[in-house]
Amino acid sequence: MTVAAISDPLVENYREAFVTNPRRAEHLADGKVALMCIDVQYLDAAEGHGLFADPDKSGVPEESRKYYFDRLKKKVLPGMRVLQDAFRESGLEVIHCRICALTQDGRDRGAGHRRLHLLAAPGSKDAEFLEEVAPVGDEIIINKTASGVFSSTNLHYVLGNMGIKTLYLTGVYTNECVETTARDACDLGYFVTLVDDACATVTEKLHEASLATLRDRYARVSTVNEVLGELNIFRDCSTAGIITRKG
């Protein structure tokens, strides 16, 4: 399913500034890029847990639940894992964001999460990452209590400390936390790539609508294979000594 094309008179200006800008390639060559895996945890990405502990009370119709979990299992999680391994092999950062409060009762949560009664307490099953895409070693974990990871954490400060300039986004939900992160990252000056087939939400229409509004405006939309192709070029150049890998 695709969203009908919408005429955008400013698209070329945005594309040149954010999508085809040559600094993207420079950042990759310098190792100033990171893969971000957003909210892939038991709270919102596992059947029978968290928001889906009682499917009938989740607010998500059965057909949409089936679509969501099928996409996760067959496409998003395998693709995300392939990207994680590729970034790791390239010596590039893999950063994990999740919904997780600082307190057991969630009194530190953002107002929106409190209104939604959304809580993943520290140490709870809901706060755990799905095993197949969980952090490895000392990979950075950012806990948040709002849709936007930049507005509710010190991520911008951390990325600045590491010299990260370009972000590759994966995770759930496309139209909520992923889209909010993409917009905020772009506003903060990062180049953003949203990996289409490594993201998911509860309906295909919502997923495609988010891509339509972000594409060539706030983010470049790519596929897992396209990103792997970029990383292969990066690794080949590193092996040949054309560029110097960090780490």
C-alpha angles and dihedrals in degrees: 000000000000133000115244113261114265121205110245115183092191098048096106092052092051094043092054093047100044111012112035096027108135091225088077090069091044091054091051091048090051093047091244094138135096138192113230120202109196127206098329093155142119092268096070110001105052129078114238094020139089113339089009098045087109104026094195091058095045093089089230115114118237093250091053092047090053092049092048098048093041090054091047095050100039103035120003103048095042091046093047091050091051089052092047091053092046093051091047092050089050093052091246128139123267111195124191123207123189142167105256130143125222091229135048093237093044096235089147094059124120116263092251094056091047091053090050091047086234113160135159105177120209110271093016126129090243090060093053120106118237106267097235093060101027123136118277124213114329097340111154119264119197118196118205139178100199137053093259115067092194095052095048105037144039092255094122090054092048094049090048091053089055095044094242112166104163129049131199109203128209133159144061146357101016094197096043125030096009095049093044090051092049094052094045092046092052091049089051091055103261123135107236132206116186111202104220100200093043093059132071145177134178098277134030091230092057091047094050093044090057092049090049093055096042100041114107090351112066098358147016110243114219140161130243091255093050091052091047088054090055091049091049090056089048092051093045091052091046091051090049090051093242091124133019118238120220124234 
